[in-house]
């Protein structure tokens, strides 16, 4: 059994305060460690999630971060999985505990995705997240590819631009109660028609921002957890990952995130639960339509568009999705994103999430979903509330 | 603080060379799986249907159907399926009128050839 005994993140935003990714990493780790009830000397391994050395200008970032965190001597591993980097790192940490190679693992996600490079440079680098030879060199950016995938989904399921607006309004509205959020906003319907078109039907308001920030988890085997944390800390009871063909055109259904479905099935099989057991979810909404596509792929609804329109995924709905604001509202420092999703789920299950966003009803299970590419490298994590939470 | 890094890559096409050479001269060359007779454009090293190693190349006639298209800061981008191919690909669609659904591959003028398909309306 793997417990989340510490979970924290920094604000996600565009930093203009002279701090660097090494400062944010330290802040997130220190906060998670303080919550965990263990000391630095108890940490056996550090898993670092950072998508690209082009962002940090630091190859082997774990080598300097382990030093900055006062952990020199522990096992280190740097993980990269495109947009899924953070969640893949969570899985690596869980597996290290389950294998018996570590009792306590620090998972640290960090990326300076906003302030280190110009936006166009970051977007070019993101373009290389897809098959470099068939898409990356062409200059096609992620927004165009996501737009084509959404169109394929919408052609099958009847999605409209109003649905994209609704996802943005929901997530940025949630973000207004999240002090760590990059884009807390109340949007009016009329704003979307005035927003610049990036790749039809996606206007700028339908896109997640480039953010700076860090997030950290302290994972522990149940046996090694401090008594006080063992009673209430949530458990990561399922991890699942899967891959798809990178090229949308090679997929039988370019609107369906098949690898995400596979990853979710694997995670839920490990947890011995079904999608109907999920009470709250943080899903990968790099673009507004991707949230709906993710909900469909994860099996959180048989008819995600009707459910969205009925408010099932709103704060007061049947299964709130992206209470944090998601990538669209909270922001997206890539390596930190998946770690922060799992941290949010853990804090919600333990009743420690932000005031105004913490669900009032008891929660049984939560799900965190992250992907790289266009649903190409998918990683899904399920969590169960602690016994005394 | 400012730091500029300039990187000058030398890239080798490897097994994708027939496809890239095709793009250079405006020919659509797909990978072929002789086991199930499926052609992939862009090419795949393994057939996604039967998981056999692709073992040949097939020249397509260069005509394609537009499946989906998007317009924005990247320009006009479409998912198209070439006649004779079992998969679709992402392509730039310069000069394709709104509503047009058929297009044809043209020569890539970029050097090295950019593996992007520039398609134009059929004449």
Interface residues (C-beta under 8 A of the other chain):
Chain A: X57 X131 X133 X134 X135 X137 X138 X139 X140 X141 X143 X144 X145 X147 X148 X151 X152 X155 X197 X198 X199 X200 X201 X202 X245 X247 X248 X249 X250 X254
Chain B: X3 X5 X13 X16 X20 X40 X42 X44 X48 X67 X68 X69 X70 X71 X72 X73 X74 X77 X78 X79 X80 X81 X87 X88 X89 X90 X92 X114 X115 X116
